[in-house]
């Protein structure tokens, strides 16, 4: 994808706000994923609406310095309790390292990207990609300092994140 011609509008939150629609279609894509080693920067969305972030080895609520902190064992227990519950709003997002790319394991993925065009405004691009192709692209993305690859569990959705381009979501088919 050529990012040199991408129009960047300050305050545009299209990729983030459109992500909810894509994730809504993912409840049927639950995969049996073993919880990876938790690292700082991982995020946890709980059914009660709280978003926890791992910082300095503990899980905190962003913006609430005096709030309760939980440890990795508590998060692992939440994971075991909620990951297969139908209709759960529980999700753990983990930033993949080069050694964790094997977690991209589906045969095919549906790629969805929301962008802006100077002629047509906002648009959504969708295509099917093979797991092998996604694996190769993820290996390249991980090498960039300005981009990252994330695994959303339990759905198995892979997200390429870049501050310039936004998020590109890949849902297992």
KOLKOLFI-77750 format. One line per field, with one value per residue: residue in one letter; residue number from 1; x, y, z of N, C-alpha, C in turn. Coordinates in nm, 2 decimals. Layout:
BEGIN
tortor <- (a, ...)
doke <- (NUM, ...)
nc1 <- (X, ...)
nc2 <- (Y, ...)
nc3 <- (Z, ...)
cac1 <- (X, ...)
cac2 <- (Y, ...)
cac3 <- (Z, ...)
cc1 <- (X, ...)
cc2 <- (Y, ...)
cc3 <- (Z, ...)
//
This chain:
BEGIN
tortor <- (x, x, x, x, x, x, x, x, x, x, x, x, x, x, x, x, x, x, x, x, x, x, x, x, x, x, x, x, x, x, x, x, x, x, x, x, x, x, x, x, x, x, x, x, x, x, x, x, x, x, x, x, x, x, x, x, x, x, x, x, x, x, x, x, x, x, x, x, x, x, x, x, x, x, x, x, x, x, x, x, x, x, x, x, x, x, x, x, x, x, x, x, x, x, x, x, x, x, x, x, x, x, x, x, x, x, x, x, x, x, x, x, x, x, x, x, x, x, x, x, x, x, x, x, x, x, x, x, x, x, x, x, x, x, x, x, x, x, x, x, x, x, x, x, x, x, x, x, x, x, x, x, x, x, x, x, x, x, x, x, x, x, x, x, x, x, x, x, x, x, x, x, x)
doke <- (1, 2, 3, 4, 5, 6, 7, 8, 9, 10, 11, 12, 13, 14, 15, 16, 17, 18, 19, 20, 21, 22, 23, 24, 25, 26, 27, 28, 29, 30, 31, 32, 33, 34, 35, 36, 37, 38, 39, 40, 41, 42, 43, 44, 45, 46, 47, 48, 49, 50, 51, 52, 53, 54, 55, 56, 57, 58, 59, 60, 61, 62, 63, 64, 65, 66, 67, 68, 69, 70, 71, 72, 73, 74, 75, 76, 77, 78, 79, 80, 81, 82, 83, 84, 85, 86, 87, 88, 89, 90, 91, 92, 93, 94, 95, 96, 97, 98, 99, 100, 101, 102, 103, 104, 105, 106, 107, 108, 109, 110, 111, 112, 113, 114, 115, 116, 117, 118, 119, 120, 121, 122, 123, 124, 125, 126, 127, 128, 129, 130, 131, 132, 133, 134, 135, 136, 137, 138, 139, 140, 141, 142, 143, 144, 145, 146, 147, 148, 149, 150, 151, 152, 153, 154, 155, 156, 157, 158, 159, 160, 161, 162, 163, 164, 165, 166, 167, 168, 169, 170, 171, 172, 173)
nc1 <- (0.09, 0.07, 0.17, 0.24, 0.06, -0.15, -0.40, -0.39, -0.59, -0.62, -0.75, -0.92, -1.09, -1.16, -1.06, -1.05, -1.31, -1.47, -1.39, -1.54, -1.77, -1.64, -1.54, -1.78, -1.87, -1.70, -1.76, -1.81, -1.58, -1.41, -1.12, -0.92, -0.69, -0.38, -0.29, -0.06, 0.28, 0.23, 0.28, 0.41, 0.20, 0.01, -0.35, -0.67, -1.00, -1.29, -1.60, -1.75, -1.70, -1.46, -1.13, -0.83, -0.48, -0.15, 0.12, 0.44, 0.46, 0.21, -0.15, -0.34, -0.59, -0.62, -0.55, -0.64, -0.48, -0.48, -0.63, -0.74, -0.50, -0.42, -0.28, -0.08, -0.18, -0.44, -0.55, -0.51, -0.68, -0.93, -0.93, -0.94, -1.20, -1.37, -1.32, -1.45, -1.71, -2.03, -2.11, -1.95, -1.80, -1.54, -1.20, -0.86, -0.58, -0.28, 0.05, 0.23, 0.55, 0.85, 0.90, 0.65, 0.49, 0.39, 0.14, -0.04, -0.25, -0.47, -0.62, -0.72, -0.79, -1.01, -0.95, -0.99, -1.00, -1.04, -1.04, -0.95, -1.04, -0.94, -1.12, -1.36, -1.41, -1.46, -1.39, -1.43, -1.22, -1.22, -1.08, -0.99, -0.73, -0.46, -0.34, -0.07, 0.03, -0.05, 0.11, 0.37, 0.35, 0.31, 0.55, 0.71, 0.59, 0.64, 0.91, 0.92, 0.96, 0.76, 0.52, 0.30, 0.21, -0.08, -0.25, -0.58, -0.75, -1.02, -1.08, -0.90, -0.83, -0.61, -0.43, -0.29, -0.11, -0.06, 0.05, 0.03, -0.12, -0.33, -0.55, -0.54, -0.75, -0.77, -0.96, -1.01, -1.12)
nc2 <- (-0.12, 0.21, 0.47, 0.73, 0.89, 0.92, 1.09, 1.28, 1.38, 1.60, 1.49, 1.30, 1.01, 0.78, 0.50, 0.39, 0.43, 0.29, 0.03, -0.11, -0.21, -0.41, -0.58, -0.67, -0.86, -1.06, -1.24, -1.50, -1.60, -1.71, -1.85, -2.12, -2.02, -2.02, -1.84, -1.59, -1.50, -1.23, -0.88, -0.55, -0.29, -0.45, -0.48, -0.51, -0.57, -0.57, -0.74, -0.57, -0.32, -0.19, -0.09, -0.23, -0.18, -0.31, -0.21, -0.16, -0.42, -0.47, -0.45, -0.18, 0.08, 0.31, 0.65, 0.66, 0.69, 0.62, 0.40, 0.05, -0.21, -0.50, -0.83, -1.04, -1.31, -1.28, -1.17, -1.38, -1.57, -1.44, -1.46, -1.74, -1.78, -1.63, -1.65, -1.84, -1.79, -1.74, -1.45, -1.29, -0.99, -0.97, -0.92, -0.96, -0.78, -0.83, -0.74, -0.86, -1.02, -1.08, -1.35, -1.46, -1.48, -1.72, -1.74, -1.64, -1.82, -1.90, -2.03, -1.85, -1.50, -1.22, -0.91, -0.58, -0.23, 0.10, 0.41, 0.74, 0.92, 1.17, 1.23, 1.07, 1.07, 0.91, 0.55, 0.20, -0.07, -0.41, -0.74, -1.08, -1.26, -1.49, -1.70, -1.75, -1.53, -1.32, -1.37, -1.33, -1.05, -0.95, -1.01, -0.83, -0.58, -0.58, -0.52, -0.25, 0.06, 0.24, 0.10, -0.17, -0.51, -0.67, -0.91, -1.00, -1.15, -1.35, -1.38, -1.40, -1.21, -1.02, -0.73, -0.47, -0.19, 0.15, 0.48, 0.66, 0.54, 0.41, 0.16, -0.18, -0.44, -0.79, -1.06, -1.39, -1.64)
nc3 <- (0.00, -0.09, 0.10, 0.07, -0.07, 0.09, 0.25, 0.53, 0.79, 1.05, 1.36, 1.25, 1.30, 1.18, 1.12, 1.38, 1.48, 1.31, 1.36, 1.54, 1.40, 1.25, 1.44, 1.56, 1.38, 1.44, 1.65, 1.59, 1.51, 1.70, 1.83, 1.94, 2.14, 2.30, 2.58, 2.54, 2.66, 2.88, 2.82, 2.87, 2.76, 2.65, 2.62, 2.78, 2.75, 2.94, 3.02, 3.18, 3.09, 3.15, 3.06, 3.07, 3.10, 3.06, 3.25, 3.35, 3.45, 3.58, 3.58, 3.50, 3.53, 3.28, 3.33, 3.59, 3.84, 4.12, 4.13, 4.16, 4.11, 3.91, 3.89, 3.67, 3.70, 3.78, 3.55, 3.38, 3.49, 3.44, 3.17, 3.13, 3.23, 3.07, 2.79, 2.62, 2.65, 2.51, 2.32, 2.47, 2.58, 2.63, 2.57, 2.48, 2.38, 2.22, 2.16, 1.89, 1.87, 1.67, 1.71, 1.77, 1.55, 1.45, 1.56, 1.38, 1.23, 1.08, 0.77, 0.58, 0.57, 0.62, 0.51, 0.62, 0.56, 0.65, 0.49, 0.36, 0.07, -0.16, -0.36, -0.31, -0.04, 0.27, 0.27, 0.25, 0.22, 0.13, 0.13, 0.06, 0.21, 0.21, 0.48, 0.47, 0.32, 0.48, 0.70, 0.59, 0.53, 0.79, 0.90, 0.77, 0.85, 1.13, 1.14, 1.10, 1.27, 1.31, 1.30, 1.40, 1.49, 1.60, 1.80, 1.86, 2.11, 2.22, 1.94, 1.74, 1.56, 1.36, 1.37, 1.18, 1.28, 1.24, 1.28, 1.07, 0.87, 1.00, 1.12, 1.00, 0.97, 1.01, 0.99, 1.09, 0.86)
cac1 <- (0.00, 0.14, 0.12, 0.28, -0.05, -0.26, -0.44, -0.41, -0.67, -0.61, -0.88, -1.00, -1.08, -1.23, -1.03, -1.09, -1.46, -1.53, -1.34, -1.65, -1.85, -1.57, -1.53, -1.91, -1.88, -1.60, -1.79, -1.81, -1.44, -1.34, -1.02, -0.86, -0.56, -0.32, -0.26, 0.09, 0.33, 0.18, 0.39, 0.37, 0.14, -0.11, -0.48, -0.77, -1.14, -1.37, -1.74, -1.81, -1.67, -1.33, -1.02, -0.71, -0.35, -0.04, 0.23, 0.54, 0.43, 0.08, -0.26, -0.40, -0.70, -0.55, -0.60, -0.68, -0.35, -0.50, -0.73, -0.69, -0.41, -0.43, -0.16, -0.10, -0.25, -0.58, -0.59, -0.51, -0.81, -1.04, -0.91, -1.00, -1.34, -1.46, -1.28, -1.54, -1.85, -2.10, -2.15, -1.87, -1.73, -1.40, -1.09, -0.72, -0.50, -0.14, 0.14, 0.32, 0.69, 0.89, 0.90, 0.52, 0.42, 0.32, 0.00, -0.12, -0.26, -0.58, -0.59, -0.76, -0.84, -1.08, -0.88, -1.07, -0.93, -1.12, -0.95, -1.00, -1.00, -0.97, -1.23, -1.48, -1.43, -1.43, -1.42, -1.39, -1.16, -1.22, -1.03, -0.95, -0.58, -0.42, -0.27, 0.07, 0.05, -0.06, 0.23, 0.48, 0.33, 0.33, 0.70, 0.77, 0.54, 0.71, 1.04, 0.91, 0.95, 0.64, 0.40, 0.30, 0.11, -0.15, -0.35, -0.69, -0.80, -1.01, -1.13, -0.79, -0.82, -0.48, -0.44, -0.17, -0.14, 0.04, -0.01, 0.00, -0.23, -0.44, -0.55, -0.59, -0.80, -0.77, -1.05, -1.00, -1.24)
cac2 <- (0.00, 0.33, 0.56, 0.86, 0.97, 0.91, 1.22, 1.27, 1.49, 1.60, 1.46, 1.20, 0.88, 0.68, 0.36, 0.35, 0.43, 0.18, -0.10, -0.17, -0.29, -0.53, -0.67, -0.73, -0.98, -1.16, -1.33, -1.64, -1.64, -1.75, -1.95, -2.18, -1.96, -2.02, -1.71, -1.56, -1.42, -1.09, -0.78, -0.41, -0.24, -0.53, -0.43, -0.60, -0.51, -0.65, -0.73, -0.46, -0.19, -0.13, -0.12, -0.24, -0.17, -0.36, -0.11, -0.19, -0.55, -0.48, -0.41, -0.06, 0.15, 0.43, 0.78, 0.65, 0.66, 0.57, 0.29, -0.08, -0.27, -0.64, -0.89, -1.13, -1.43, -1.24, -1.15, -1.52, -1.63, -1.38, -1.52, -1.88, -1.78, -1.56, -1.66, -1.92, -1.76, -1.68, -1.31, -1.21, -0.86, -0.99, -0.93, -0.93, -0.75, -0.86, -0.70, -0.97, -1.01, -1.17, -1.49, -1.50, -1.48, -1.85, -1.73, -1.62, -1.96, -1.94, -2.05, -1.73, -1.38, -1.11, -0.78, -0.46, -0.11, 0.22, 0.52, 0.86, 0.95, 1.31, 1.24, 1.01, 1.07, 0.78, 0.43, 0.07, -0.17, -0.55, -0.84, -1.21, -1.29, -1.62, -1.69, -1.74, -1.40, -1.23, -1.40, -1.26, -0.91, -0.92, -1.01, -0.70, -0.47, -0.59, -0.46, -0.10, 0.11, 0.32, 0.02, -0.29, -0.62, -0.71, -1.02, -0.98, -1.28, -1.49, -1.39, -1.43, -1.10, -0.96, -0.59, -0.39, -0.06, 0.25, 0.61, 0.73, 0.48, 0.37, 0.01, -0.27, -0.56, -0.92, -1.15, -1.53, -1.70)
cac3 <- (0.00, -0.10, 0.20, 0.04, -0.12, 0.19, 0.30, 0.68, 0.84, 1.20, 1.43, 1.18, 1.38, 1.10, 1.14, 1.51, 1.51, 1.22, 1.40, 1.61, 1.31, 1.21, 1.56, 1.58, 1.29, 1.47, 1.76, 1.55, 1.47, 1.82, 1.80, 2.06, 2.14, 2.43, 2.63, 2.53, 2.78, 2.88, 2.81, 2.89, 2.64, 2.62, 2.67, 2.82, 2.75, 3.02, 3.00, 3.26, 3.02, 3.18, 2.97, 3.15, 3.02, 3.14, 3.26, 3.46, 3.50, 3.65, 3.50, 3.56, 3.45, 3.23, 3.38, 3.73, 3.91, 4.25, 4.11, 4.19, 4.01, 3.92, 3.84, 3.55, 3.74, 3.78, 3.41, 3.32, 3.54, 3.37, 3.04, 3.13, 3.27, 2.98, 2.65, 2.53, 2.68, 2.39, 2.33, 2.57, 2.54, 2.68, 2.46, 2.52, 2.26, 2.25, 2.05, 1.85, 1.85, 1.56, 1.75, 1.79, 1.42, 1.43, 1.60, 1.26, 1.19, 0.99, 0.63, 0.51, 0.65, 0.56, 0.54, 0.61, 0.59, 0.62, 0.46, 0.30, -0.06, -0.19, -0.45, -0.27, 0.10, 0.34, 0.20, 0.31, 0.13, 0.19, 0.04, 0.13, 0.19, 0.27, 0.61, 0.44, 0.27, 0.60, 0.78, 0.53, 0.55, 0.93, 0.93, 0.72, 0.94, 1.26, 1.12, 1.10, 1.41, 1.32, 1.28, 1.49, 1.46, 1.73, 1.80, 1.95, 2.15, 2.16, 1.81, 1.64, 1.46, 1.35, 1.33, 1.15, 1.33, 1.20, 1.31, 0.95, 0.79, 1.08, 1.15, 0.90, 1.04, 0.94, 1.06, 1.04, 0.79)
cc1 <- (0.09, 0.09, 0.16, 0.16, -0.17, -0.28, -0.46, -0.48, -0.67, -0.75, -0.96, -0.98, -1.15, -1.19, -1.07, -1.24, -1.52, -1.49, -1.46, -1.74, -1.77, -1.56, -1.67, -1.93, -1.78, -1.64, -1.79, -1.68, -1.36, -1.25, -0.97, -0.71, -0.51, -0.27, -0.11, 0.14, 0.29, 0.29, 0.33, 0.32, 0.02, -0.23, -0.58, -0.90, -1.23, -1.52, -1.81, -1.78, -1.54, -1.23, -0.90, -0.59, -0.24, 0.08, 0.31, 0.50, 0.30, -0.02, -0.33, -0.51, -0.64, -0.63, -0.65, -0.56, -0.37, -0.60, -0.66, -0.60, -0.43, -0.30, -0.19, -0.19, -0.40, -0.63, -0.60, -0.64, -0.93, -1.04, -0.98, -1.15, -1.42, -1.43, -1.38, -1.69, -1.92, -2.13, -2.07, -1.82, -1.59, -1.30, -0.96, -0.64, -0.35, -0.05, 0.24, 0.46, 0.73, 0.88, 0.76, 0.43, 0.35, 0.18, -0.09, -0.14, -0.38, -0.54, -0.61, -0.81, -0.91, -1.01, -0.98, -1.00, -1.03, -1.02, -1.02, -0.95, -1.03, -1.09, -1.36, -1.50, -1.39, -1.47, -1.37, -1.34, -1.16, -1.16, -0.99, -0.80, -0.56, -0.34, -0.12, 0.11, 0.05, 0.07, 0.35, 0.47, 0.35, 0.48, 0.76, 0.72, 0.61, 0.85, 1.04, 0.89, 0.82, 0.51, 0.42, 0.19, 0.05, -0.24, -0.46, -0.75, -0.93, -1.05, -1.03, -0.77, -0.68, -0.50, -0.30, -0.20, -0.02, -0.03, -0.04, -0.12, -0.35, -0.44, -0.61, -0.62, -0.80, -0.84, -1.04, -1.13, -1.26)
cc2 <- (0.12, 0.44, 0.70, 0.95, 0.97, 1.05, 1.20, 1.40, 1.49, 1.58, 1.35, 1.07, 0.77, 0.53, 0.31, 0.33, 0.32, 0.04, -0.17, -0.26, -0.42, -0.63, -0.74, -0.85, -1.08, -1.25, -1.47, -1.69, -1.68, -1.86, -2.00, -2.13, -1.97, -1.88, -1.69, -1.50, -1.28, -0.99, -0.64, -0.36, -0.33, -0.46, -0.53, -0.53, -0.61, -0.64, -0.61, -0.32, -0.13, -0.18, -0.11, -0.24, -0.22, -0.26, -0.15, -0.32, -0.57, -0.42, -0.29, 0.00, 0.28, 0.56, 0.77, 0.60, 0.59, 0.45, 0.15, -0.13, -0.42, -0.70, -0.99, -1.26, -1.40, -1.23, -1.29, -1.59, -1.57, -1.44, -1.66, -1.88, -1.72, -1.59, -1.74, -1.89, -1.69, -1.54, -1.23, -1.09, -0.86, -1.00, -0.89, -0.90, -0.75, -0.81, -0.81, -0.93, -1.10, -1.32, -1.55, -1.50, -1.61, -1.84, -1.69, -1.75, -2.00, -1.95, -1.92, -1.62, -1.28, -0.98, -0.67, -0.33, 0.01, 0.34, 0.64, 0.88, 1.10, 1.33, 1.19, 1.01, 0.94, 0.66, 0.31, -0.02, -0.31, -0.64, -0.97, -1.23, -1.42, -1.60, -1.68, -1.60, -1.30, -1.25, -1.32, -1.11, -0.87, -0.92, -0.88, -0.58, -0.47, -0.52, -0.31, -0.05, 0.19, 0.23, -0.10, -0.39, -0.66, -0.82, -1.00, -1.12, -1.27, -1.49, -1.43, -1.32, -1.04, -0.82, -0.53, -0.25, 0.03, 0.39, 0.69, 0.67, 0.44, 0.22, -0.06, -0.40, -0.68, -1.02, -1.29, -1.57, -1.84)
cc3 <- (0.00, 0.00, 0.17, -0.01, -0.03, 0.25, 0.45, 0.73, 0.99, 1.26, 1.37, 1.26, 1.31, 1.13, 1.28, 1.53, 1.42, 1.27, 1.47, 1.52, 1.27, 1.32, 1.59, 1.49, 1.33, 1.59, 1.72, 1.51, 1.59, 1.79, 1.94, 2.06, 2.29, 2.46, 2.62, 2.66, 2.77, 2.89, 2.83, 2.76, 2.60, 2.68, 2.69, 2.83, 2.83, 2.99, 3.07, 3.20, 3.05, 3.08, 3.06, 3.06, 3.11, 3.13, 3.38, 3.53, 3.58, 3.56, 3.57, 3.47, 3.41, 3.29, 3.52, 3.81, 4.05, 4.25, 4.15, 4.08, 4.02, 3.86, 3.72, 3.58, 3.74, 3.64, 3.34, 3.37, 3.47, 3.23, 3.03, 3.15, 3.15, 2.83, 2.56, 2.56, 2.56, 2.41, 2.42, 2.50, 2.59, 2.56, 2.52, 2.39, 2.30, 2.13, 2.02, 1.84, 1.73, 1.59, 1.78, 1.66, 1.39, 1.48, 1.49, 1.19, 1.11, 0.85, 0.55, 0.61, 0.57, 0.60, 0.52, 0.65, 0.56, 0.60, 0.41, 0.16, -0.09, -0.28, -0.39, -0.12, 0.17, 0.26, 0.28, 0.21, 0.20, 0.08, 0.13, 0.10, 0.26, 0.40, 0.58, 0.40, 0.39, 0.69, 0.72, 0.55, 0.69, 0.96, 0.88, 0.81, 1.07, 1.25, 1.12, 1.24, 1.42, 1.31, 1.38, 1.44, 1.60, 1.70, 1.90, 1.98, 2.23, 2.01, 1.71, 1.54, 1.47, 1.30, 1.30, 1.20, 1.28, 1.23, 1.18, 0.88, 0.87, 1.10, 1.03, 0.97, 0.96, 1.03, 1.00, 0.97, 0.82)
//
